[in-house]
Amino acid sequence: MRTLTALLLVLTSLFVWAEEIYREVGDDGVPTFSDQAMPGAEPITVREPSTFTDQTFQQNLRVRKNTQAAEPALVSYSLMITDPPDGAAIRNNAGALTLTVTMSPSLQAGHKAELIMDGTKLRNVNASGTIELSNLDRGTHTFSIRVVDAEGSVITNGPATAISVLRFHKRPG
């Protein structure tokens, strides 16, 4: 790495002080650069350095900022209900159910996650963790997590998980 740095320093300094730069490759295959033409040396062309004024930089910076503001970065969320697993049957006479949710990456500003049960929003979800539900009707319910933007438009839906809640039911009569 030191050799490369020294070579770049030599090339830069030669460009500043010399009209022409010559390259010669020795018998050992190591190139040598000089401002003097030696037998077997070939002239090399050094491109003009790129320069810009502060005005150019400021204009490019404004264009970049406007482009970034107009095109928000798309995020690919991973949303899952990991427990109970899909197709599980949970016996709880109070209709209580604990869901374990994983979300990654963290929600972007302006986005929010929602727990959906049977196509209806139950509540907002802030991060991965557990969600306690109570007094669910008996039967099979479909749960999923979705992310919406500030206007309420759905950005992405996680996979649906079907869970059956088994509750005691006494038939009249």
N, C-alpha and C positions, 0 to 999 in steps of 0.2 A: 504494500500500500504506500510505503514511503517513497519507493521508486516512482510509482505513478504520480504521486503528488509533486515530486521533484521534477519529473518530466513535464508536467503541466505548467509548473512555475517557470521552467526554462523556456518552454514554447511561448508562454505569455510574455516573458521579458524580451525574448528575441523578436517577437512581433512588434513590440513597442519601439525597439532601438534599431532594428534591421530593415532594410528594404526588401531583402530576399532571404528565405530560410532554405537550407539544404539538408537533405537526409542521406545518410550513408549507412549501409548495413555492413558491419565488420564480419570477419571470418567466423567468429563465434555466434553470429546471428543476432547480435545486439545492435539496435539502431543507434546512431549518433546524429544529433542535430547541431547545426552550426550556421553562422551568418557568412561563412566563407566557403566558396566552392572548392572542394577537394576532388582529386581524381576519383571517378566512379560515383560521386554524389549527385543526387537528382534534386532539382528544385521542387518544393512543395508549395501548394497554394493554401494560404490561411484566409478563411472567410472573414469579412468585416464583422466586428461584434455587433450584436443587436443592441440598439439604444432606444430609449424612449424618454419622453418628457413627463413631468409630473402630471400634466394635463391628460396625456394618453393613459397613464395608469389610473387616474381618477375616473376617466370615462369607462375604461374596461371594468373597473370595480363596480360602478353604477349598473352597467349592463348585467354583470354577474348577479348582483343583488336582486335586480328586477326579475331576472330569469328564475332565480331560486324562489322568490315570493310567488311568482305565477305558477310554478310547477312544484307542488309539495311532494316530498319524497314518498313513494309508495312503500308501505310496510306490509310484510307478509306475517300475519299473526298465526300462532299455533294455539288453538283453543280446544280444550278437551275436558270432559267429565271423566275422571279416572276411577272414581269409586262412588257408588257401587258400579260394577261393570254393566255393559249393555246386556239386557235380558234378565237382570237380577230380579228376584222377588224378595221383598223386605216385609217381614211380619212385625207390625207395630200397631197395637190397638188404639193408640193415640194419634196415629197418622203422622208420626215424626219420621223425618228422613234427613240424613246428613250426606251432602254431596261434597266430594273432593274435586276441586277445579284447578287446572293448570293453564296458565296463559304466559306466552312469551312472544316477543320481547315485551317490556313494560309499555303501557299505553302512551301513545304520542299525545302532545297537547291538543285539545279539542276532540279527542276520541274518548268514548266511554264504552265499557263492556256491560252487557245485560244478560241476566239469566232468563231464559225463555222456557215456559212449561206449557205444553199443548198449544203452541203458537201464540201465547200471550206473555208479555213481559211481566215477570214477578218482581224483580228488583235489579238495581245496579250492582256490579261486581267490580271491586277495586283492584284486586290482584289475585294471584294463586292462593289457594287455601281451602278452608271448609266453609260450607254454607249450611246453616241449620234451617230446616223447614218443619212446620208443625201443622197438625190438623188437615193433612191432605186427604182427599176423598179416596176411598178404596178403588182399586182398578189400576190399569196400566197407563202410565203417563210418559210423555216424551219430553226430555230435557235437552237443552243445548245452550251454548254461549254464543253471543254475537257481538261484534264491535260496530258502533255507529259513529258518524262524524257529528260535528256541532249542529248541522241541520237535521239530524235524525236519519240520514240516509245510511243504509247498511253497507259497511265496508267489507265485512267477511262474516261468515257463519261457521261455527264449529260443527262437528258431526253430531247427529242426534243420538241420544242414549235413551232406550226404553227401559223403564223400571216399573215393576208392579208393586203396589202397596197393598198388603194383605191386612185387613182389619176385621175384627169380630163383628158379625152382624146377626142379630137374632131376628128370625122371621116372626112376624105376628101370627098368632093363632094357635 
